[in-house]
């Protein structure tokens, strides 16, 4: 196993499967041998992208290809059952976020991993965004002084909902909505940056009449930091991606990480990672004064490089099962708190 590429399969070949997982699996040295999709357009795309990969009709057919790794990039409603099937088949499993539709379902997946001894992780890829890595750098360097608050946003302005998108039309129990889509990233990042937290405020709303599309969560971390997290599709004046406050300065990052736009343009990472600039500009602000701050390039390739190392017995998965459970628990509490 040390000398030959690890065999990977993907369940689903939409945005996540095609533009994220397949590209970074290849960059990390995996051999993509099969994909579950029955969509004729996506089968054609797979044939063009990876001519040797097999288009499978079912997860069982994919698992019969002697996989080392199953990547679950299907619709959210299928994440848990697909992951459990892979774990029981003896595969290592990467589940795109969220791991499951609820905290209880996530615990079921985690229990199967424990029972089978199969490796399991969740694709919280935003931890490898330029902005996320730059936040860690600023904290470690102490340039902000005592950090006490962050505004972290994924805000867009799409006033017309898309009834053809499962993310926008499906109810929460079928995997739809921004609480599961965007807020899982924001919560994961906040916990990674500042440690354990309690949720103290939540607003989960459907402004456009389909699934929830405007979500605000406030977390209080044991470390003393407050996280204000906004995930919305209906903000006409989106705020900066990051505004991190310390008692000596603030860090402001206005733009989103540019890896997704590069991938959509057909620009892919090379073996080992990106060879183009993926840095998102950052600024240190002190009242009326500001100066550029050197940002860290984003790259999702290290996620899969670490997965490969874990499969080969040389380390742990990049996101722990406990991390995924902590996020799932906060997401459940956010929905329940908003209902009240």
C-alpha positions in Angstrom: 0.0 0.0 0.0 3.0 2.3 0.6 4.1 2.2 -3.0 0.9 2.3 -5.0 -1.8 4.9 -5.1 -4.7 4.5 -2.7 -8.0 3.7 -4.4 -10.8 6.2 -3.9 -14.5 6.4 -4.8 -16.9 9.2 -4.6 -20.7 9.0 -3.9 -22.0 12.0 -5.9 -20.5 14.1 -8.7 -22.2 17.4 -8.3 -20.4 20.6 -7.2 -18.7 19.0 -4.1 -17.8 15.7 -5.8 -16.6 17.1 -9.1 -15.0 20.4 -8.2 -13.7 19.8 -4.7 -13.1 16.2 -3.8 -12.0 14.7 -7.1 -9.5 17.5 -7.8 -7.9 17.4 -4.4 -7.9 13.6 -4.2 -5.9 13.7 -7.5 -3.6 16.4 -6.1 -3.0 14.2 -3.0 -2.1 11.2 -5.1 -5.3 9.1 -4.9 -6.5 7.0 -7.8 -10.2 7.8 -8.4 -11.6 4.5 -9.6 -15.4 5.1 -9.4 -18.2 7.5 -8.7 -21.9 6.9 -7.9 -24.0 8.9 -10.3 -26.9 8.1 -12.6 -27.1 11.6 -14.1 -26.2 11.4 -17.8 -24.6 14.8 -17.8 -22.5 14.0 -14.8 -21.5 10.6 -16.3 -20.2 12.4 -19.3 -18.3 14.9 -17.1 -16.8 12.0 -15.2 -15.7 10.3 -18.5 -14.0 13.6 -19.6 -12.4 14.3 -16.2 -11.3 10.8 -15.3 -11.6 8.4 -18.3 -10.6 5.3 -16.3 -13.2 5.9 -13.5 -16.3 3.8 -13.5 -19.8 5.4 -13.2 -21.7 3.2 -10.7 -25.4 3.1 -10.1 -25.4 2.3 -6.4 -23.2 2.7 -3.4 -22.9 -1.1 -3.2 -21.5 -1.2 -6.7 -18.9 1.4 -5.8 -17.9 -0.4 -2.7 -17.3 -3.5 -4.7 -14.3 -1.7 -6.4 -12.0 -2.6 -3.5 -11.7 1.0 -2.2 -9.3 2.3 0.3 -11.4 5.4 0.7 -15.0 6.3 0.2 -15.9 10.0 -0.1 -19.5 10.9 0.6 -20.4 13.9 -1.5 -24.1 13.1 -2.1 -27.1 15.1 -1.0 -27.1 15.7 2.8 -30.0 13.3 3.3 -27.7 10.4 2.1 -24.6 11.3 4.1 -25.2 9.1 7.1 -26.4 6.0 5.3 -23.6 6.2 2.7 -21.0 6.7 5.4 -22.3 3.8 7.4 -22.2 1.6 4.3 -18.6 2.5 3.7 -17.6 2.0 7.3 -19.2 -1.4 7.4 -17.4 -2.3 4.1 -14.1 -1.6 5.9 -13.3 1.6 4.0 -11.9 4.8 5.4 -14.7 7.4 5.0 -14.6 11.1 4.3 -18.1 12.7 4.7 -18.7 16.1 3.2 -20.2 18.4 5.8 -22.5 17.9 7.6 -21.7 14.4 8.8 -25.4 13.8 9.3 -28.8 15.6 9.5 -28.8 15.7 13.3 -26.7 15.2 16.4 -28.4 11.8 17.1 -27.7 10.6 13.5 -24.1 11.8 13.7 -23.7 9.8 16.9 -25.0 6.7 15.0 -22.3 7.2 12.3 -19.6 7.7 15.0 -20.7 4.5 16.8 -20.4 2.5 13.6 -16.8 3.8 13.1 -16.0 2.8 16.7 -17.6 -0.7 16.2 -15.9 -1.4 12.9 -12.5 0.3 13.6 -12.8 2.1 10.2 -11.4 5.6 9.8 -13.9 8.5 9.6 -13.6 12.2 9.1 -15.7 15.1 8.0 -14.8 17.5 5.1 -14.7 20.8 7.0 -12.5 22.1 4.2 -12.9 25.8 5.1 -10.3 25.2 7.9 -7.9 25.2 5.0 -9.1 28.5 3.4 -6.7 31.4 3.2 -8.8 33.4 5.7 -8.9 30.6 8.2 -5.2 30.0 8.1 -4.5 33.7 8.3 -6.7 34.0 11.4 -4.6 31.3 13.1 -1.4 33.1 12.1 -2.6 36.4 13.5 -3.6 34.7 16.8 -0.4 32.8 17.1 1.7 35.9 16.4 -0.2 38.0 18.9 -0.5 41.0 16.6 -4.1 41.7 17.8 -3.4 41.6 21.5 -6.2 39.9 23.5 -8.7 38.5 21.1 -12.3 38.9 22.4 -14.7 38.8 19.4 -15.1 37.7 15.8 -17.6 38.4 13.1 -17.5 35.5 10.7 -19.8 35.5 7.6 -20.8 33.6 4.6 -23.3 36.1 3.2 -24.7 36.3 -0.3 -27.5 38.2 -2.1 -29.7 35.9 -4.1 -33.2 37.4 -3.7 -34.8 34.8 -5.9 -34.8 31.3 -4.4 -34.0 28.3 -6.7 -36.8 25.8 -6.4 -34.7 23.3 -8.4 -31.9 23.2 -5.8 -32.4 20.6 -3.1 -30.4 22.8 -0.7 -33.0 25.6 -1.1 -36.2 23.6 -1.4 -35.7 20.6 1.0 -36.9 21.0 4.6 -34.3 20.6 7.4 -35.2 16.9 8.0 -34.3 16.2 4.4 -31.0 18.1 4.5 -32.0 21.5 3.1 -31.2 25.0 4.4 -28.3 27.2 5.3 -28.1 26.0 8.9 -26.8 22.7 7.6 -25.0 24.2 4.6 -23.2 27.4 5.6 -23.4 27.4 9.4 -21.8 24.0 9.8 -18.6 25.6 8.3 -18.9 28.7 10.4 -19.3 26.8 13.6 -16.5 24.4 12.7 -14.2 27.3 12.1 -15.1 29.0 15.4 -14.5 25.9 17.4 -11.2 25.3 15.7 -10.0 28.8 16.3 -11.2 29.4 19.8 -12.1 26.1 21.4 -15.2 24.7 23.1 -18.3 27.0 23.2 -21.9 27.3 24.3 -24.6 28.7 22.0 -26.3 31.7 23.5 -28.4 33.1 20.6 -29.8 31.7 17.3 -32.1 33.0 14.6 -33.0 30.5 11.8 -35.4 32.0 9.3 -36.8 31.3 5.8 -37.0 34.8 4.2 -37.7 33.6 0.6 -40.3 31.0 1.5 -38.4 27.8 0.9 -35.8 26.3 3.3 -34.0 28.4 6.0 -31.8 31.0 4.2 -30.9 33.5 6.9 -29.2 32.2 10.0 -27.3 34.0 12.8 -25.7 32.2 15.7 -23.7 33.6 18.7 -21.3 31.4 20.5 -19.5 32.1 23.8 -16.2 30.2 24.0 -14.6 29.0 27.2 -11.5 30.9 26.1 -13.4 34.2 26.5 -14.0 34.9 22.8 -17.5 35.6 21.4 -18.3 34.4 17.9 -21.0 36.1 15.8 -21.7 33.8 12.9 -23.9 34.9 9.9 -24.8 32.5 7.1 -27.3 34.0 4.7 -28.4 34.0 1.1 -30.4 37.2 1.3 -28.1 39.9 2.6 -28.0 42.9 0.1 -24.9 44.4 1.7 -22.6 41.4 2.6 -20.2 42.2 5.4 -16.5 41.3 5.3 -15.7 37.6 5.5 -13.8 38.1 8.8 -13.6 40.9 11.3 -11.5 39.7 14.3 -11.2 42.0 17.2 -8.4 42.2 19.7 -7.5 44.9 22.3 -4.5 46.1 20.2 -5.9 45.8 16.6 -8.5 44.2 14.4 -7.9 41.8 11.5 -10.2 42.4 8.5 -10.5 40.0 5.5 -13.1 41.2 3.1 -13.1 38.6 0.3 -13.9 34.9 0.3 -11.2 32.3 -0.3 -10.6 32.0 -4.0 -10.1 28.2 -4.4 -13.7 27.6 -5.5 -13.6 30.2 -8.2 -10.3 28.8 -9.5 -11.8 25.3 -9.6 -14.9 26.5 -11.4 -12.7 28.2 -14.0 -11.0 24.8 -14.7 -7.8 25.7 -12.8 -6.8 22.8 -10.7 -4.2 22.1 -8.0 -1.0 20.3 -9.1 0.3 17.2 -7.4 1.0 18.2 -3.8 -1.1 21.4 -3.9 -1.7 24.7 -5.6 1.0 26.3 -7.8 -1.0 29.6 -8.2 -1.5 32.3 -5.6 -4.5 31.5 -3.3 -3.9 34.2 -0.7 -6.8 36.3 0.3 -5.7 39.9 1.2 -5.9 40.8 4.9 -5.6 44.1 6.7 -4.7 45.1 10.3 -6.8 48.0 11.4 -6.2 50.3 14.4 -9.0 52.9 14.3 -8.1 55.3 11.5 -4.8 53.5 10.8 -4.5 50.3 8.7 -1.8 48.3 7.1 -1.6 45.1 5.0 -1.1 41.9 6.8 0.6 38.9 5.2 -2.0 36.2 4.6 -1.5 32.5 4.3 -2.3 30.8 1.0 -5.3 28.5 1.1 -5.0 24.9 0.0 -7.4 21.9 0.6 -4.8 19.4 -0.6 -3.3 18.9 2.9 -6.6 17.6 4.0 -6.3 14.6 1.7 -2.6 14.3 2.2 -3.4 13.7 5.9 -6.2 11.3 5.0 -3.7 9.3 3.0 -1.2 9.3 5.8 -3.9 8.1 8.3 -5.0 5.3 5.9 -1.3 4.2 5.7 -1.1 4.1 9.5 1.1 7.2 9.8 -1.2 9.6 11.7 -4.8 10.7 12.4 -7.6 12.0 10.2 -7.5 15.8 9.7 -10.9 16.4 11.4 -11.7 14.3 14.5 -15.0 12.6 15.0 -15.5 14.6 18.2 -15.2 17.8 16.2 -18.0 16.7 13.9 -20.1 15.7 16.9 -19.5 19.1 18.6 -20.6 20.9 15.4 -23.7 18.7 15.0 -24.7 19.3 18.6 -24.5 23.1 18.3 -26.5 23.0 15.0 -29.3 21.0 16.7 -29.3 23.5 19.6 -29.4 26.4 17.2 -32.6 25.0 15.5 -34.3 24.3 18.8 -33.4 27.6 20.3 -34.7 29.5 17.3 -38.0 27.7 17.4 -38.5 28.8 21.0 
